[in-house]
Amino acid sequence: MTIRALIFDFDGLLVDTESAILRAWQESFTEHGTELPLEAWHAVVGTQNTSTAMLALLGELGINFDPRELRAKMRTRVLGLLETEGTRAGVRDYLAEASDRGLKLAVASSSTGEWVRAQLARIDLFDRFDAVLTGDLHPAKPNPDLYLAALSVLRVEPGDAIAFEDSPHGVTAAKAAGIRCVAVPNAVTARLPFGHADVVLGSFTDKPLSDLLVLFE
């Protein structure tokens, strides 16, 4: 089969937003006199449930807070942490080579369209993608719907695409859609199990896109 498309997760994969988001929640838990268990974060990373899960955990700990106020505070803190955060190493090389080869490109993210599009615009990558599929319009990962929607928009079959993910939930979604998946964990997800991925890379710089295309074709 000839690879015709690449589909990327966003948070934690193209940009290491995960570290910033986790740090903001850890700070919030500390401010409330407790600690955020990493296993609680790992259980929901890559899904659409991180904020909801963190608020629920604070409630279970008997901590009083205004959910709307805390969500707004978290967003402001995360945006501040990401002001100077660029793409992960090797991402731009992958995108440039993919464009040179005429491959179709999409983002499939459990996050909202507002968040993903704003962050892609911030790092000047929004125009590089043929489609951006997000969790406010499709069921979030680990459901396969985002990947199925990306295949439909790009007009490619599952065997003609490669997915790139940084979380086990994301890999599960890609594989459920019939797409072969390359896991590129970040600092937050590196300790999680990725045995169901077809390839695991420590970084996009570990293997050039050309080598992956040879492997999958």
Backbone as CSV, one residue per row, in Angstrom:
resi,resn,N_x,N_y,N_z,CA_x,CA_y,CA_z,C_x,C_y,C_z
1,MET,0.841,-1.204,0.000,0.000,0.000,0.000,0.869,1.244,0.000
2,THR,0.393,2.285,-0.649,1.106,3.554,-0.679,0.517,4.495,0.359
3,ILE,1.350,5.057,1.177,0.877,6.007,2.185,0.527,7.319,1.509
4,ARG,-0.697,7.771,1.739,-1.181,9.001,1.120,-1.474,10.094,2.130
5,ALA,-1.532,9.752,3.421,-1.923,10.745,4.419,-1.283,10.468,5.769
6,LEU,-1.032,11.548,6.502,-0.559,11.475,7.879,-1.569,12.199,8.753
7,ILE,-1.933,11.580,9.868,-2.908,12.174,10.780,-2.259,12.289,12.157
8,PHE,-2.235,13.499,12.681,-1.536,13.780,13.933,-2.504,14.148,15.047
9,ASP,-2.238,13.641,16.227,-2.841,14.205,17.432,-2.241,15.606,17.605
10,PHE,-2.792,16.399,18.516,-2.197,17.727,18.738,-1.526,17.832,20.100
11,ASP,-2.325,17.852,21.172,-1.780,18.107,22.506,-0.770,17.047,22.908
12,GLY,0.433,17.502,23.240,1.467,16.594,23.677,2.258,15.967,22.551
13,LEU,1.752,16.045,21.337,2.430,15.427,20.200,3.118,16.470,19.332
14,LEU,2.336,17.369,18.723,2.937,18.428,17.917,3.574,19.487,18.806
15,VAL,2.912,19.791,19.887,3.418,20.736,20.892,3.245,20.076,22.260
16,ASP,4.224,20.193,23.123,4.116,19.566,24.439,3.257,20.413,25.370
17,THR,1.986,20.509,25.014,1.029,21.193,25.882,0.747,20.383,27.144
18,GLU,0.944,19.072,27.064,0.624,18.217,28.216,1.400,18.612,29.462
19,SER,2.677,18.928,29.286,3.493,19.295,30.450,2.972,20.572,31.093
20,ALA,2.571,21.529,30.246,2.047,22.789,30.769,0.723,22.578,31.493
21,ILE,-0.152,21.780,30.900,-1.466,21.542,31.500,-1.318,20.782,32.816
22,LEU,-0.464,19.768,32.812,-0.227,19.017,34.051,0.356,19.918,35.124
23,ARG,1.324,20.742,34.761,1.950,21.639,35.740,0.919,22.581,36.356
24,ALA,0.028,23.116,35.532,-0.996,24.037,36.039,-1.903,23.336,37.052
25,TRP,-2.297,22.096,36.746,-3.152,21.363,37.680,-2.396,20.969,38.942
26,GLN,-1.126,20.612,38.801,-0.327,20.290,39.989,-0.226,21.500,40.901
27,GLU,-0.014,22.660,40.320,0.055,23.896,41.109,-1.261,24.148,41.828
28,SER,-2.379,23.903,41.129,-3.683,24.128,41.733,-3.920,23.185,42.906
29,PHE,-3.562,21.926,42.735,-3.720,20.967,43.829,-2.861,21.383,45.022
30,THR,-1.627,21.849,44.751,-0.740,22.292,45.827,-1.338,23.483,46.560
31,GLU,-1.908,24.416,45.810,-2.537,25.593,46.416,-3.694,25.194,47.326
32,HIS,-4.326,24.082,47.010,-5.443,23.613,47.831,-4.979,22.647,48.926
33,GLY,-3.661,22.571,49.123,-3.117,21.804,50.234,-3.036,20.303,50.023
34,THR,-2.981,19.876,48.756,-2.893,18.447,48.481,-2.020,18.215,47.258
35,GLU,-1.897,16.965,46.833,-1.033,16.622,45.711,-1.826,15.878,44.654
36,LEU,-1.541,16.168,43.406,-2.210,15.493,42.301,-1.502,14.161,42.018
37,PRO,-2.168,13.034,42.216,-1.543,11.735,41.914,-1.345,11.584,40.410
38,LEU,-0.140,11.253,39.987,0.134,11.131,38.560,-0.702,10.029,37.911
39,GLU,-1.009,8.988,38.673,-1.814,7.921,38.083,-3.210,8.403,37.710
40,ALA,-3.707,9.398,38.441,-5.012,9.968,38.116,-4.944,10.734,36.793
41,TRP,-3.834,11.408,36.575,-3.650,12.137,35.323,-3.455,11.163,34.165
42,HIS,-2.623,10.170,34.375,-2.351,9.195,33.314,-3.615,8.461,32.878
43,ALA,-4.554,8.315,33.768,-5.785,7.582,33.446,-6.636,8.306,32.411
44,VAL,-6.481,9.625,32.317,-7.348,10.393,31.411,-6.575,11.135,30.324
45,VAL,-5.240,11.085,30.333,-4.471,11.823,29.350,-4.791,11.301,27.952
46,GLY,-4.955,12.235,27.017,-5.297,11.873,25.649,-6.785,11.807,25.385
47,THR,-7.598,12.025,26.421,-9.049,12.029,26.263,-9.558,13.463,26.389
48,GLN,-10.874,13.596,26.460,-11.469,14.924,26.615,-11.834,15.190,28.074
49,ASN,-11.416,14.306,28.973,-11.929,14.331,30.346,-10.961,14.854,31.392
50,THR,-9.834,15.454,30.972,-8.830,15.823,31.969,-9.351,16.844,32.973
51,SER,-9.908,17.939,32.487,-10.393,18.972,33.410,-11.518,18.450,34.282
52,THR,-12.463,17.748,33.674,-13.586,17.193,34.432,-13.099,16.238,35.507
53,ALA,-12.133,15.405,35.145,-11.597,14.437,36.106,-10.868,15.125,37.246
54,MET,-10.121,16.180,36.939,-9.382,16.888,37.981,-10.342,17.616,38.938
55,LEU,-11.383,18.223,38.383,-12.366,18.887,39.237,-13.077,17.872,40.119
56,ALA,-13.401,16.720,39.550,-14.062,15.678,40.329,-13.149,15.181,41.450
57,LEU,-11.866,15.046,41.171,-10.925,14.582,42.185,-10.809,15.579,43.327
58,LEU,-10.757,16.861,42.991,-10.727,17.889,44.039,-11.981,17.796,44.910
59,GLY,-13.126,17.563,44.253,-14.371,17.433,45.005,-14.358,16.232,45.923
60,GLU,-13.796,15.120,45.425,-13.710,13.909,46.236,-12.817,14.114,47.453
61,LEU,-11.860,15.033,47.330,-10.958,15.323,48.444,-11.566,16.309,49.437
62,GLY,-12.811,16.714,49.163,-13.514,17.609,50.074,-13.090,19.058,49.976
63,ILE,-12.530,19.445,48.844,-12.048,20.816,48.658,-13.137,21.655,48.014
64,ASN,-13.417,22.808,48.597,-14.427,23.715,48.064,-13.802,24.651,47.024
65,PHE,-14.457,24.784,45.880,-13.956,25.668,44.821,-15.095,25.978,43.865
66,ASP,-14.916,27.028,43.084,-15.869,27.407,42.042,-15.368,26.807,40.731
67,PRO,-16.036,25.807,40.175,-15.554,25.140,38.961,-15.290,26.092,37.798
68,ARG,-16.202,27.047,37.592,-16.028,27.971,36.476,-14.802,28.857,36.690
69,GLU,-14.647,29.324,37.898,-13.498,30.175,38.222,-12.188,29.402,38.096
70,LEU,-12.184,28.156,38.549,-10.960,27.360,38.497,-10.608,26.999,37.055
71,ARG,-11.597,26.671,36.240,-11.325,26.380,34.829,-10.694,27.592,34.143
72,ALA,-11.238,28.769,34.421,-10.705,29.990,33.821,-9.275,30.241,34.286
73,LYS,-9.027,30.014,35.563,-7.683,30.197,36.107,-6.700,29.226,35.464
74,MET,-7.117,27.975,35.279,-6.256,26.972,34.656,-5.924,27.370,33.221
75,ARG,-6.920,27.827,32.492,-6.697,28.214,31.097,-5.700,29.362,30.999
76,THR,-5.857,30.361,31.874,-4.938,31.501,31.868,-3.519,31.054,32.189
77,ARG,-3.386,30.184,33.175,-2.064,29.695,33.560,-1.419,28.882,32.434
78,VAL,-2.186,28.016,31.807,-1.655,27.190,30.718,-1.222,28.055,29.546
79,LEU,-2.038,29.021,29.187,-1.680,29.907,28.079,-0.389,30.659,28.382
80,GLY,-0.220,31.061,29.633,1.012,31.738,30.024,2.219,30.831,29.895
81,LEU,2.070,29.572,30.303,3.173,28.618,30.221,3.534,28.296,28.770
82,LEU,2.547,28.407,27.871,2.779,28.024,26.478,3.215,29.177,25.580
83,GLU,3.313,30.367,26.138,3.618,31.546,25.316,4.849,31.361,24.447
84,THR,5.865,30.706,24.976,7.119,30.546,24.234,7.354,29.090,23.814
85,GLU,6.347,28.250,23.980,6.500,26.828,23.657,6.264,26.592,22.167
86,GLY,7.255,26.062,21.485,7.116,25.766,20.063,6.789,24.301,19.832
87,THR,6.984,23.845,18.614,6.717,22.451,18.293,7.772,21.542,18.906
88,ARG,7.413,20.288,19.058,8.393,19.312,19.525,9.462,19.112,18.457
89,ALA,10.631,18.695,18.881,11.763,18.523,17.968,11.404,17.576,16.831
90,GLY,11.702,18.009,15.617,11.497,17.174,14.445,10.143,17.298,13.785
91,VAL,9.186,17.922,14.457,7.831,18.032,13.904,7.835,18.781,12.575
92,ARG,8.491,19.917,12.537,8.471,20.732,11.309,9.169,19.998,10.160
93,ASP,10.183,19.216,10.457,10.845,18.436,9.410,9.888,17.407,8.832
94,TYR,9.126,16.744,9.690,8.147,15.768,9.219,7.106,16.435,8.326
95,LEU,6.582,17.575,8.768,5.547,18.254,8.005,6.084,18.755,6.671
96,ALA,7.319,19.251,6.668,7.921,19.751,5.431,8.116,18.611,4.435
97,GLU,8.631,17.470,4.911,8.844,16.344,4.004,7.513,15.792,3.492
98,ALA,6.524,15.754,4.376,5.207,15.275,3.955,4.640,16.161,2.848
99,SER,4.793,17.471,3.003,4.309,18.396,1.974,5.073,18.216,0.673
100,ASP,6.378,18.034,0.765,7.201,17.821,-0.429,6.775,16.557,-1.176
101,ARG,6.320,15.564,-0.439,5.900,14.304,-1.043,4.444,14.330,-1.495
102,GLY,3.740,15.434,-1.207,2.343,15.538,-1.607,1.381,14.752,-0.745
103,LEU,1.793,14.446,0.488,0.917,13.711,1.392,-0.141,14.639,1.980
104,LYS,-1.324,14.105,2.198,-2.372,14.864,2.868,-2.094,14.864,4.366
105,LEU,-2.454,15.969,5.029,-2.164,16.120,6.447,-3.421,16.522,7.204
106,ALA,-3.618,15.909,8.378,-4.763,16.259,9.219,-4.366,16.205,10.679
107,VAL,-5.120,16.926,11.485,-5.028,16.844,12.946,-6.311,16.192,13.444
108,ALA,-6.174,15.235,14.347,-7.330,14.605,14.988,-7.118,14.697,16.490
109,SER,-7.813,15.615,17.141,-7.576,15.912,18.550,-8.862,15.849,19.362
110,SER,-8.766,15.315,20.574,-9.921,15.290,21.477,-10.252,16.665,22.038
111,SER,-9.338,17.613,21.914,-9.567,18.965,22.428,-10.560,19.712,21.546
112,THR,-10.962,20.900,21.993,-11.940,21.679,21.232,-11.298,22.327,20.009
113,GLY,-12.116,22.631,19.033,-11.623,23.301,17.839,-11.037,24.662,18.146
114,GLU,-11.658,25.374,19.080,-11.147,26.698,19.454,-9.713,26.598,19.965
115,TRP,-9.465,25.620,20.837,-8.133,25.463,21.417,-7.119,25.054,20.356
116,VAL,-7.430,24.017,19.602,-6.472,23.479,18.641,-6.152,24.496,17.552
117,ARG,-7.160,25.134,17.019,-6.922,26.098,15.941,-6.114,27.299,16.427
118,ALA,-6.414,27.754,17.631,-5.671,28.895,18.183,-4.206,28.531,18.403
119,GLN,-3.956,27.333,18.904,-2.573,26.922,19.144,-1.823,26.661,17.837
120,LEU,-2.500,26.079,16.861,-1.861,25.888,15.550,-1.515,27.227,14.914
121,ALA,-2.409,28.196,15.065,-2.140,29.534,14.526,-0.977,30.188,15.268
122,ARG,-0.913,29.971,16.586,0.158,30.569,17.380,1.530,30.102,16.929
123,ILE,1.638,28.830,16.546,2.935,28.298,16.121,3.071,28.315,14.598
124,ASP,2.146,28.992,13.923,2.194,29.190,12.474,2.164,27.870,11.710
125,LEU,1.275,26.968,12.130,1.135,25.692,11.436,-0.283,25.422,10.935
126,PHE,-1.211,26.305,11.219,-2.609,26.031,10.886,-2.792,25.744,9.398
127,ASP,-2.133,26.511,8.543,-2.311,26.364,7.097,-1.621,25.138,6.525
128,ARG,-0.871,24.415,7.354,-0.161,23.239,6.851,-1.067,22.013,6.760
129,PHE,-2.244,22.078,7.384,-3.111,20.912,7.456,-4.328,21.047,6.547
130,ASP,-4.667,19.927,5.913,-5.837,19.900,5.037,-7.133,19.817,5.833
131,ALA,-7.050,19.313,7.051,-8.244,19.179,7.885,-7.849,19.170,9.351
132,VAL,-8.729,19.725,10.192,-8.545,19.709,11.646,-9.837,19.182,12.257
133,LEU,-9.766,17.983,12.834,-10.930,17.344,13.441,-10.773,17.400,14.959
134,THR,-11.843,17.803,15.655,-11.721,18.040,17.091,-12.864,17.429,17.899
135,GLY,-12.615,17.314,19.197,-13.516,16.610,20.086,-14.812,17.304,20.422
136,ASP,-14.979,18.552,20.001,-16.266,19.202,20.220,-17.266,18.848,19.119
137,LEU,-16.786,18.226,18.052,-17.665,17.842,16.948,-17.743,16.330,16.749
138,HIS,-16.841,15.594,17.383,-16.804,14.141,17.248,-16.524,13.529,18.612
139,PRO,-17.017,12.305,18.875,-16.696,11.632,20.134,-15.185,11.536,20.321
140,ALA,-14.739,11.843,21.524,-13.302,11.922,21.804,-12.670,10.540,21.891
141,LYS,-11.352,10.510,21.828,-10.579,9.280,22.002,-10.770,8.770,23.441
142,PRO,-10.749,7.468,23.656,-10.253,6.414,22.773,-11.229,5.913,21.720
143,ASN,-12.391,6.557,21.548,-13.274,6.205,20.444,-12.566,6.498,19.122
144,PRO,-12.846,5.747,18.077,-12.151,5.941,16.801,-12.732,7.036,15.919
145,ASP,-13.808,7.689,16.373,-14.573,8.590,15.502,-13.748,9.718,14.888
146,LEU,-12.833,10.300,15.656,-12.020,11.390,15.124,-11.170,10.913,13.950
147,TYR,-10.621,9.722,14.073,-9.802,9.187,12.985,-10.662,8.787,11.791
148,LEU,-11.823,8.229,12.045,-12.725,7.884,10.953,-13.163,9.135,10.203
149,ALA,-13.408,10.218,10.938,-13.783,11.477,10.306,-12.639,12.033,9.473
150,ALA,-11.412,11.921,9.988,-10.250,12.399,9.245,-10.079,11.626,7.943
151,LEU,-10.239,10.303,7.989,-10.148,9.491,6.773,-11.187,9.920,5.750
152,SER,-12.393,10.192,6.234,-13.474,10.595,5.343,-13.179,11.940,4.673
153,VAL,-12.724,12.903,5.471,-12.438,14.230,4.927,-11.275,14.180,3.941
154,LEU,-10.260,13.399,4.270,-9.077,13.301,3.407,-9.308,12.378,2.212
155,ARG,-10.383,11.588,2.280,-10.731,10.640,1.218,-9.632,9.609,1.001
156,VAL,-9.227,8.997,2.104,-8.240,7.920,2.047,-8.744,6.739,2.859
157,GLU,-8.233,5.564,2.542,-8.561,4.351,3.275,-7.637,4.227,4.482
158,PRO,-8.051,3.472,5.504,-7.208,3.315,6.695,-5.795,2.822,6.384
159,GLY,-5.654,1.932,5.425,-4.346,1.403,5.098,-3.443,2.375,4.372
160,ASP,-4.023,3.497,3.932,-3.247,4.510,3.209,-2.762,5.632,4.120
161,ALA,-2.985,5.486,5.427,-2.649,6.566,6.367,-1.769,6.049,7.499
162,ILE,-1.057,6.966,8.118,-0.315,6.701,9.349,-0.789,7.700,10.390
163,ALA,-1.071,7.227,11.587,-1.449,8.105,12.699,-0.247,8.289,13.609
164,PHE,-0.187,9.450,14.242,0.884,9.761,15.198,0.234,10.177,16.510
165,GLU,0.631,9.524,17.587,0.007,9.756,18.886,1.036,9.811,20.000
166,ASP,0.658,10.443,21.105,1.538,10.515,22.273,0.946,9.861,23.504
167,SER,-0.263,9.295,23.383,-0.898,8.667,24.540,-1.457,7.305,24.165
168,PRO,-1.538,6.379,25.116,-2.144,5.074,24.838,-3.591,5.179,24.367
169,HIS,-4.363,6.110,24.941,-5.750,6.287,24.501,-5.795,6.685,23.030
170,GLY,-4.869,7.533,22.621,-4.825,7.953,21.227,-4.473,6.809,20.303
171,VAL,-3.505,5.985,20.712,-3.133,4.816,19.908,-4.328,3.879,19.768
172,THR,-5.053,3.672,20.858,-6.244,2.823,20.826,-7.254,3.329,19.805
173,ALA,-7.455,4.641,19.764,-8.403,5.236,18.816,-7.970,5.012,17.383
174,ALA,-6.689,5.239,17.107,-6.175,5.074,15.743,-6.294,3.622,15.288
175,LYS,-5.901,2.688,16.162,-5.944,1.278,15.798,-7.382,0.795,15.607
176,ALA,-8.304,1.331,16.406,-9.712,0.960,16.266,-10.277,1.427,14.932
177,ALA,-9.677,2.485,14.364,-10.091,2.980,13.050,-9.380,2.244,11.921
178,GLY,-8.512,1.291,12.275,-7.810,0.514,11.276,-6.553,1.156,10.735
179,ILE,-6.059,2.177,11.446,-4.889,2.932,10.982,-3.655,2.490,11.757
180,ARG,-2.568,2.273,11.061,-1.304,1.971,11.733,-0.811,3.224,12.452
181,CYS,-0.213,3.024,13.616,0.062,4.164,14.490,1.494,4.181,14.995
182,VAL,2.088,5.362,14.936,3.412,5.619,15.492,3.226,6.396,16.785
183,ALA,3.713,5.871,17.887,3.638,6.564,19.172,4.917,7.363,19.385
184,VAL,4.743,8.631,19.751,5.876,9.496,20.078,5.566,10.115,21.441
185,PRO,5.770,9.362,22.517,5.413,9.853,23.855,6.169,11.127,24.207
186,ASN,5.562,11.904,25.089,6.220,13.109,25.609,6.698,12.848,27.032
187,ALA,7.192,13.874,27.684,7.737,13.698,29.034,6.695,13.196,30.027
188,VAL,5.426,13.541,29.804,4.364,13.142,30.723,3.933,11.703,30.476
189,THR,3.906,11.272,29.209,3.357,9.956,28.874,4.415,8.885,28.627
190,ALA,5.690,9.252,28.702,6.763,8.320,28.335,6.746,7.032,29.144
191,ARG,6.251,7.072,30.377,6.271,5.873,31.236,5.058,4.978,31.017
192,LEU,4.139,5.383,30.165,2.922,4.601,29.933,3.158,3.495,28.903
193,PRO,2.308,2.458,28.882,2.509,1.330,27.955,2.045,1.655,26.535
194,PHE,2.892,1.370,25.560,2.569,1.621,24.155,2.759,0.369,23.308
195,GLY,2.537,-0.797,23.920,2.743,-2.041,23.206,1.813,-2.236,22.029
196,HIS,0.674,-1.525,21.996,-0.264,-1.685,20.883,0.047,-0.772,19.711
197,ALA,1.061,0.087,19.836,1.486,0.925,18.712,2.332,0.093,17.753
198,ASP,2.319,0.468,16.485,3.126,-0.251,15.489,4.599,0.106,15.606
199,VAL,4.867,1.363,15.948,6.235,1.850,16.132,6.212,2.819,17.303
200,VAL,7.246,2.795,18.118,7.382,3.766,19.206,8.699,4.507,19.022
201,LEU,8.621,5.839,18.972,9.804,6.688,18.840,9.943,7.555,20.082
202,GLY,11.170,7.774,20.516,11.389,8.687,21.628,11.203,10.133,21.213
203,SER,11.370,10.387,19.913,11.265,11.739,19.365,11.090,11.614,17.860
204,PHE,10.538,12.652,17.252,10.444,12.678,15.792,11.829,12.695,15.151
205,THR,12.823,13.076,15.911,14.185,13.108,15.375,14.838,11.725,15.361
206,ASP,14.198,10.727,15.982,14.785,9.393,16.043,14.809,8.690,14.698
207,LYS,13.815,8.981,13.864,13.704,8.303,12.576,13.069,9.264,11.572
208,PRO,13.702,9.496,10.431,13.107,10.398,9.449,11.823,9.815,8.863
209,LEU,10.959,10.682,8.378,9.697,10.235,7.800,9.932,9.251,6.660
210,SER,10.966,9.468,5.877,11.241,8.582,4.746,11.409,7.134,5.198
211,ASP,12.054,6.914,6.341,12.247,5.560,6.849,10.917,4.930,7.269
212,LEU,10.039,5.720,7.873,8.726,5.209,8.269,7.910,4.827,7.032
213,LEU,7.969,5.650,6.005,7.216,5.361,4.795,7.683,4.048,4.166
214,VAL,8.984,3.819,4.144,9.521,2.564,3.635,9.009,1.400,4.482
215,LEU,9.015,1.574,5.794,8.580,0.527,6.702,7.105,0.165,6.478
216,PHE,6.262,1.173,6.353,4.825,0.917,6.251,4.374,0.587,4.832
217,GLU,5.146,0.956,3.848,4.751,0.654,2.472,5.293,-0.695,2.022
